[in-house]
């Protein structure tokens, strides 16, 4: 069973109140798509990219590129900078993805988070219950078959959070919660937290375009706790159905540790 909390207190959340919905943005202007300036050359992205690799899976996820040293990479077709933003573009078929995959082994007893502000466009609209995953907590221990938590844009019109009780497919409860509405090119702020008490996660999503927001704290299932020490964050565009090439334009992206 899941336990959810819809209220803040200083002890159960330490990043959300400080960061979420209160960030001032600034970035330089550069209207040319080229690789003279790589995403890793921009200070606000560099620290996260140093801690990550780039996943680029095409051909319905069958052609896999795990590109290390993400801070040194730039590809005009799917990973570049424009107007001071970091741009990711998905190949667009079912199970394709472009993701910033954190290279860390995180513990539920240590506080950590992933935070981003991004605009999403060309999001699949074909199926009401599917779309594109934009953020996850996953685990790379042997036997793990699905994420612990994922944030998705479903049906092209709503942002939802899905939390699993078990790391095995088709086992345990699955929680699926509506967070905000969505339209193409809406700007979204998201923070996903491991709260550091060994038992809880928090997710905050705000549609900055529509000024809609929600925050929920979740308990971690007992089976997931047996995989502790192997968690990591990732974000980008993981398409669950074939459709357009989803474009993500990040204004901010960071991993946070404490």
C-alpha positions as CSV (number, residue, x, y, z in Angstrom):
1,X,0.0,0.0,0.0
2,X,1.1,3.6,-0.7
3,X,1.0,6.4,1.8
4,X,0.7,9.9,0.3
5,X,1.1,13.3,1.9
6,X,-0.1,16.5,0.3
7,X,1.3,19.0,2.8
8,X,4.7,20.4,3.3
9,X,6.8,20.4,6.5
10,X,10.4,21.3,7.0
11,X,11.4,17.8,8.0
12,X,9.8,15.8,5.2
13,X,10.9,18.1,2.3
14,X,14.1,20.0,2.1
15,X,14.4,21.0,-1.6
16,X,10.8,21.6,-2.7
17,X,10.1,24.7,-0.6
18,X,13.4,26.2,-1.4
19,X,13.5,25.6,-5.1
20,X,10.2,24.7,-6.6
21,X,8.1,27.6,-8.1
22,X,10.6,30.2,-6.9
23,X,13.5,30.1,-9.4
24,X,14.7,33.2,-11.3
25,X,15.9,32.4,-14.8
26,X,18.7,34.0,-16.8
27,X,20.5,32.8,-19.9
28,X,22.5,34.2,-22.8
29,X,21.1,34.5,-26.3
30,X,22.5,32.6,-29.3
31,X,20.1,31.9,-32.2
32,X,22.4,29.5,-34.1
33,X,22.1,25.7,-33.9
34,X,25.7,24.5,-34.0
35,X,28.1,22.8,-31.7
36,X,30.5,25.7,-31.1
37,X,28.9,25.9,-27.7
38,X,28.0,22.4,-26.2
39,X,25.5,21.9,-23.5
40,X,28.3,21.1,-21.1
41,X,29.9,24.5,-21.9
42,X,27.0,26.3,-20.1
43,X,27.6,26.5,-16.4
44,X,24.0,25.8,-15.3
45,X,24.0,22.5,-17.2
46,X,27.6,21.4,-16.7
47,X,27.5,20.0,-13.2
48,X,24.6,17.7,-14.0
49,X,26.2,16.5,-17.3
50,X,29.5,15.8,-15.5
51,X,27.4,13.4,-13.3
52,X,25.6,11.8,-16.2
53,X,25.7,10.0,-19.6
54,X,23.4,10.5,-22.5
55,X,21.0,7.7,-23.6
56,X,20.0,7.8,-27.2
57,X,17.9,4.8,-28.2
58,X,16.3,4.6,-31.7
59,X,14.7,2.0,-34.0
60,X,12.0,1.3,-31.3
61,X,14.7,1.1,-28.6
62,X,16.7,-1.6,-30.5
63,X,19.6,0.7,-31.5
64,X,21.3,1.8,-28.3
65,X,23.8,4.5,-27.7
66,X,25.1,5.0,-24.1
67,X,27.2,8.1,-24.6
68,X,29.5,8.8,-21.6
69,X,31.1,12.2,-20.8
70,X,27.8,13.9,-21.5
71,X,29.4,17.3,-20.8
72,X,31.6,16.9,-23.9
73,X,28.8,15.9,-26.3
74,X,26.9,17.9,-28.9
75,X,24.8,16.5,-31.8
76,X,22.9,18.9,-34.1
77,X,20.0,16.5,-34.6
78,X,19.2,15.7,-31.0
79,X,21.4,17.3,-28.3
80,X,22.6,20.9,-28.6
81,X,22.2,24.4,-27.3
82,X,19.9,27.2,-28.6
83,X,19.3,30.6,-27.0
84,X,21.1,29.4,-23.9
85,X,18.8,26.3,-23.5
86,X,19.8,22.7,-23.7
87,X,17.7,20.9,-26.4
88,X,16.9,17.2,-26.5
89,X,15.0,15.6,-29.4
90,X,13.6,12.1,-29.2
91,X,13.7,9.7,-32.3
92,X,9.9,9.4,-31.9
93,X,9.1,5.7,-32.2
94,X,7.7,3.5,-29.4
95,X,10.4,2.8,-26.8
96,X,12.8,5.3,-28.3
97,X,14.4,7.8,-25.9
98,X,16.8,10.6,-25.4
99,X,17.7,11.0,-21.7
100,X,20.2,12.4,-19.3
101,X,21.0,9.4,-17.2
102,X,22.6,10.2,-13.8
103,X,25.7,8.0,-13.1
104,X,25.3,7.7,-9.4
105,X,24.2,5.0,-6.9
106,X,21.8,6.8,-4.6
107,X,20.7,5.6,-1.2
108,X,17.2,6.2,0.3
109,X,18.9,7.3,3.5
110,X,20.7,10.2,1.9
111,X,18.9,13.3,0.6
112,X,19.1,14.0,-3.2
113,X,17.0,15.4,-5.9
114,X,16.6,16.2,-9.6
115,X,15.2,19.6,-10.7
116,X,14.4,21.0,-14.1
117,X,12.5,23.7,-15.9
118,X,11.7,22.8,-19.6
119,X,9.3,23.4,-22.4
120,X,7.9,20.3,-24.1
121,X,6.5,20.2,-27.7
122,X,5.6,17.5,-30.2
123,X,4.3,15.3,-27.4
124,X,2.4,12.2,-28.6
125,X,-1.4,12.6,-28.4
126,X,-2.5,9.3,-29.9
127,X,-3.4,7.4,-26.7
128,X,-5.1,8.9,-23.6
129,X,-3.1,6.8,-21.2
130,X,0.3,6.9,-22.9
131,X,2.7,9.5,-24.1
132,X,6.2,10.4,-23.1
133,X,8.1,9.9,-19.8
134,X,10.0,13.1,-18.8
135,X,11.6,12.1,-15.5
136,X,12.3,9.0,-13.4
137,X,13.8,7.4,-10.4
138,X,15.2,4.1,-11.6
139,X,17.5,1.4,-10.1
140,X,20.3,-0.5,-11.8
141,X,20.4,-3.5,-9.5
142,X,20.1,-6.9,-11.1
143,X,16.5,-8.0,-11.5
144,X,14.9,-4.6,-11.6
145,X,12.4,-4.5,-14.5
146,X,10.8,-1.0,-14.2
147,X,11.3,2.4,-12.6
148,X,10.3,3.1,-9.0
149,X,8.8,6.4,-10.1
150,X,8.2,8.2,-13.4
151,X,6.7,11.6,-14.4
152,X,4.9,11.4,-17.8
153,X,2.9,13.5,-20.1
154,X,-0.1,11.2,-21.0
155,X,-2.4,11.7,-23.9
156,X,-0.7,15.0,-24.8
157,X,-2.9,16.8,-22.2
158,X,-2.0,15.9,-18.7
159,X,1.1,15.4,-16.5
160,X,0.9,12.3,-14.2
161,X,3.2,10.6,-11.8
162,X,3.4,6.8,-11.7
163,X,4.8,5.0,-8.6
164,X,5.3,1.2,-8.4
165,X,5.3,-0.9,-5.2
166,X,7.5,-3.6,-6.8
167,X,10.5,-3.6,-9.2
168,X,8.9,-6.7,-11.0
169,X,6.5,-6.1,-13.9
170,X,2.8,-6.8,-13.2
171,X,3.4,-7.2,-9.5
172,X,2.3,-5.0,-6.6
173,X,0.2,-1.9,-6.5
174,X,0.8,0.9,-9.0
175,X,-0.2,4.5,-8.1
176,X,-1.1,6.9,-10.9
177,X,-1.8,10.5,-9.9
178,X,-2.8,13.5,-12.0
179,X,-0.6,16.6,-11.3
180,X,-1.4,19.3,-13.9
181,X,-3.0,19.8,-17.3
182,X,-0.7,20.2,-20.3
183,X,-0.8,21.7,-23.8
184,X,2.0,21.6,-26.4
185,X,4.9,24.1,-25.6
186,X,3.8,24.5,-22.0
187,X,6.7,25.3,-19.6
188,X,7.0,22.8,-16.8
189,X,9.0,22.9,-13.5
190,X,9.6,19.6,-11.9
191,X,11.5,18.3,-8.8
192,X,11.8,14.7,-7.8
193,X,13.3,14.1,-4.3
194,X,14.7,11.3,-2.3
195,X,14.0,12.6,1.2
196,X,16.7,10.8,3.0
197,X,14.7,9.1,5.7
198,X,14.9,5.6,4.0
199,X,11.2,5.6,3.3
200,X,9.9,8.6,1.3
201,X,10.0,10.4,-2.0
202,X,8.5,13.7,-3.0
203,X,7.4,15.0,-6.4
204,X,6.5,18.5,-7.2
205,X,5.2,19.6,-10.7
206,X,4.2,23.1,-11.7
207,X,2.9,24.1,-15.1
208,X,4.4,27.5,-15.3
209,X,2.4,28.4,-18.4
210,X,-1.0,27.7,-16.6
211,X,0.1,28.4,-13.0
212,X,-1.1,24.9,-11.9
213,X,0.9,22.9,-9.3
214,X,0.8,19.9,-7.1
215,X,3.2,18.2,-4.6
216,X,2.9,14.7,-3.2
217,X,5.1,12.7,-0.9
218,X,5.1,8.9,-1.4
219,X,6.3,6.0,0.8
220,X,8.7,3.5,-0.8
221,X,7.5,-0.1,-1.1
222,X,9.3,-2.7,1.0
223,X,10.5,-4.7,-2.0
224,X,12.1,-1.6,-3.4
225,X,14.0,-1.1,-0.2
226,X,15.9,-4.4,-0.8
227,X,17.5,-2.6,-3.8
228,X,18.6,0.4,-1.8
229,X,21.9,2.0,-2.8
230,X,21.4,1.5,-6.5
231,X,18.9,4.3,-7.4
232,X,19.5,7.1,-9.9
233,X,17.6,9.9,-11.6
234,X,17.1,10.4,-15.3
235,X,15.1,12.9,-17.5
236,X,14.4,13.7,-21.1
237,X,11.9,12.2,-23.6
238,X,11.1,8.5,-23.5
239,X,8.3,7.9,-25.9
240,X,5.8,5.2,-24.9
241,X,4.0,5.3,-28.3
242,X,5.2,6.1,-31.8
243,X,4.5,9.6,-32.9
244,X,6.3,13.0,-33.4
245,X,9.8,13.6,-32.3
246,X,9.3,15.1,-28.8
247,X,11.4,18.2,-28.2
248,X,12.6,19.2,-24.8
249,X,14.1,22.7,-24.2
250,X,15.7,22.9,-20.8
251,X,16.1,26.3,-19.1
252,X,17.4,24.7,-15.9
253,X,18.6,21.2,-15.1
254,X,20.4,20.0,-12.0
255,X,21.0,17.2,-9.6
256,X,21.2,18.2,-5.9
257,X,22.9,16.3,-3.1
258,X,23.1,17.0,0.6
